[in-house]
Amino acid sequence: MTVLTRSDSFRGSSTLQDQVNRLFRELYSPPAGPEEALTTTGFAPPVDIYEDEHNITLKIEVPGIDERNVDVRIENNTLTVHGERKLEKEEKEENYCRVERQYGSFTRSFTLPSSVDPEQVSAHYDKGMLKINLAKKAEAKPKLIKVNVGSEKTPETLAPVKVA
């Protein structure tokens, strides 16, 4: 009986690639100070976007970012979200063995469709999740038209109504 075993010769290569990238970053762009050694220059938080008949909603993961450090703007039909995650000063930097969370600032920009009403935008921050609701304009909402079934009645074929 022959047994087939799947082999992945590239297993672990992403880890090796990450290490090589980090090495080149450290060699060719030395940090300005000790705080810079533990931070990254920017990151892009993940965003989910969904739409229903009344709104377009964005959910942006920004855990560990103080709501005062988040800025949401609409300018020239573009929604821009800017924020910054700062390194906590509770621990001395030399006590860190490994830093995997990303620190620094981020900016995400989204071109808004013409169906969005820029005057009807709300943002809510809760438990590391920024939720932005973009209301659609009234004319952009689908209009339901009732379809009558049967013979079409015109004003001439309707029976007159007596008024007392």
Backbone hydrogen bonds in HBPLUS format (Angstrom, degrees):
<---DONOR---> <-ACCEPTOR-->    atom                        ^
c    i                          cat <-CA-CA->   ^        H-A-AA   ^      H-
h    n   atom  resd res      DA  || num        DHA   H-A  angle D-A-AA Bond
n    s   type  num  typ     dist DA aas  dist angle  dist       angle   num
A0011-ARG N   A0008-ASP O   3.18 MM   3  5.51 165.7  2.20 115.1 116.5     1
A0013-SER N   A0010-PHE O   2.92 MM   3  5.29 160.4  1.96 134.4 135.5     2
A0016-LEU N   A0012-GLY O   3.16 MM   4  6.50 159.1  2.20 148.5 154.2     3
A0017-GLN N   A0013-SER O   2.77 MM   4  5.97 159.0  1.81 150.1 156.1     4
A0018-ASP N   A0014-SER O   2.90 MM   4  6.07 155.8  1.96 143.4 149.6     5
A0019-GLN N   A0015-THR O   2.99 MM   4  6.26 154.9  2.05 147.1 153.8     6
A0020-VAL N   A0016-LEU O   2.92 MM   4  6.22 157.4  1.97 151.8 157.9     7
A0021-ASN N   A0017-GLN O   2.90 MM   4  6.11 165.2  1.92 153.3 157.4     8
A0022-ARG N   A0018-ASP O   2.93 MM   4  6.12 160.3  1.97 147.2 152.7     9
A0023-LEU N   A0019-GLN O   2.94 MM   4  6.11 156.7  2.00 145.7 152.3    10
A0024-PHE N   A0020-VAL O   3.00 MM   4  6.30 163.6  2.02 155.9 158.7    11
A0025-ARG N   A0021-ASN O   2.95 MM   4  6.17 157.2  2.00 149.1 156.0    12
A0026-GLU N   A0022-ARG O   2.90 MM   4  6.12 161.6  1.93 152.7 157.3    13
A0027-LEU N   A0023-LEU O   2.90 MM   4  6.11 153.9  1.97 149.2 156.8    14
A0028-TYR N   A0024-PHE O   2.95 MM   4  5.92 167.1  1.97 151.2 154.1    15
A0029-SER N   A0025-ARG O   3.01 MM   4  5.61 133.5  2.24 140.6 147.6    16
A0037-ALA N   A0034-PRO O   3.28 MM   3  5.31 136.9  2.48  95.0 106.2    17
A0038-LEU N   A0035-GLU O   3.17 MM   3  5.68 151.1  2.25 111.2 118.6    18
A0039-THR N   A0036-GLU O   3.31 MM   3  5.21 165.7  2.34 102.5 106.7    19
A0061-GLU N   A0046-PRO O   3.14 MM  15  5.80 162.3  2.18 162.6 168.1    20
A0048-ASP N   A0059-LYS O   2.87 MM  11  5.12 158.8  1.91 146.1 153.0    21
A0059-LYS N   A0048-ASP O   2.81 MM  11  5.12 158.3  1.86 152.3 158.6    22
A0050-TYR N   A0057-THR O   2.96 MM   7  5.42 159.0  2.01 152.4 159.3    23
A0057-THR N   A0050-TYR O   2.80 MM   7  5.42 173.0  1.80 169.0 171.5    24
A0052-ASP N   A0055-ASN O   2.96 MM   3  5.55 165.9  1.98 162.6 165.6    25
A0136-LYS N   A0054-HIS O   2.91 MM  82  5.59 161.5  1.94 153.6 149.5    26
A0056-ILE N   A0134-LEU O   2.86 MM  78  5.08 151.0  1.94 139.6 149.3    27
A0134-LEU N   A0056-ILE O   2.79 MM  78  5.08 160.2  1.83 157.4 163.4    28
A0058-LEU N   A0132-ILE O   2.90 MM  74  5.12 160.9  1.94 147.9 154.4    29
A0132-ILE N   A0058-LEU O   2.86 MM  74  5.12 162.3  1.89 150.0 156.1    30
A0060-ILE N   A0130-LEU O   2.82 MM  70  5.06 166.1  1.84 150.1 154.9    31
A0130-LEU N   A0060-ILE O   2.87 MM  70  5.06 174.9  1.87 155.2 155.7    32
A0062-VAL N   A0128-GLY O   2.74 MM  66  5.01 162.0  1.77 154.9 157.0    33
A0065-ILE N   A0062-VAL O   3.37 MM   3  5.86 147.8  2.48 134.4 132.7    34
A0069-ASN N   A0066-ASP O   2.74 MM   3  5.36 157.7  1.79 121.2 129.1    35
A0070-VAL N   A0067-GLU O   3.35 MM   3  5.36 154.8  2.42 108.7 107.4    36
A0071-ASP N   A0082-HIS O   2.69 MM  11  5.09 163.8  1.72 161.1 164.3    37
A0082-HIS N   A0071-ASP O   2.85 MM  11  5.09 164.3  1.87 151.9 157.3    38
A0073-ARG N   A0080-THR O   2.92 MM   7  5.27 158.9  1.96 152.5 159.2    39
A0080-THR N   A0073-ARG O   2.81 MM   7  5.27 164.3  1.84 153.1 158.1    40
A0075-GLU N   A0078-THR O   2.95 MM   3  5.32 158.8  2.00 145.5 149.3    41
A0078-THR N   A0075-GLU O   3.03 MM   3  5.32 139.3  2.20 107.1 118.7    42
A0112-LEU N   A0077-ASN O   2.92 MM  35  5.49 170.4  1.93 149.0 151.7    43
A0079-LEU N   A0110-PHE O   2.77 MM  31  5.10 160.6  1.81 161.6 158.7    44
A0110-PHE N   A0079-LEU O   2.77 MM  31  5.10 152.4  1.85 149.3 158.4    45
A0081-VAL N   A0108-ARG O   2.78 MM  27  5.23 167.0  1.80 161.0 165.6    46
A0108-ARG N   A0081-VAL O   2.83 MM  27  5.23 160.2  1.87 152.2 159.0    47
A0083-GLY N   A0106-PHE O   3.09 MM  23  5.49 157.8  2.14 145.7 148.9    48
A0106-PHE N   A0083-GLY O   2.89 MM  23  5.49 153.2  1.96 148.9 151.5    49
A0085-ARG N   A0104-GLY O   2.85 MM  19  5.34 160.8  1.88 157.2 154.3    50
A0104-GLY N   A0085-ARG O   2.90 MM  19  5.34 173.7  1.90 149.9 151.8    51
A0095-ASN N   A0092-LYS O   2.90 MM   3  5.50 159.1  1.94 118.8 125.9    52
A0096-TYR N   A0093-GLU O   3.22 MM   3  5.64 164.1  2.25 111.8 116.6    53
A0116-VAL N   A0113-PRO O   3.19 MM   3  5.94 174.0  2.19 123.6 125.4    54
A0137-LYS N   A0115-SER O   2.72 MM  22  5.63 159.5  1.76 158.4 163.3    55
A0117-ASP N   A0135-ALA O   2.85 MM  18  5.79 176.3  1.85 160.6 161.1    56
A0120-GLN N   A0117-ASP O   2.98 MM   3  5.50 164.7  2.00 121.1 126.2    57
A0135-ALA N   A0120-GLN O   3.04 MM  15  5.46 169.9  2.05 166.1 165.8    58
A0122-SER N   A0133-ASN O   3.02 MM  11  5.27 158.0  2.07 146.2 153.1    59
A0133-ASN N   A0122-SER O   2.81 MM  11  5.27 156.7  1.86 153.0 160.7    60
A0124-HIS N   A0131-LYS O   2.81 MM   7  5.20 152.9  1.89 147.0 156.3    61
A0131-LYS N   A0124-HIS O   2.79 MM   7  5.20 173.7  1.79 159.5 161.2    62
A0126-ASP N   A0129-MET O   2.99 MM   3  5.39 162.8  2.02 146.6 151.1    63
A0129-MET N   A0126-ASP O   3.02 MM   3  5.39 155.9  2.08 114.1 121.9    64
A0140-ALA N   A0137-LYS O   3.01 MM   3  5.25 142.3  2.16 104.1 115.6    65
A0141-LYS N   A0138-ALA O   3.24 MM   3  5.50 151.6  2.32 105.0 112.8    66
A0157-THR N   A0154-THR O   3.03 MM   3  5.46 137.2  2.22 111.9 123.0    67
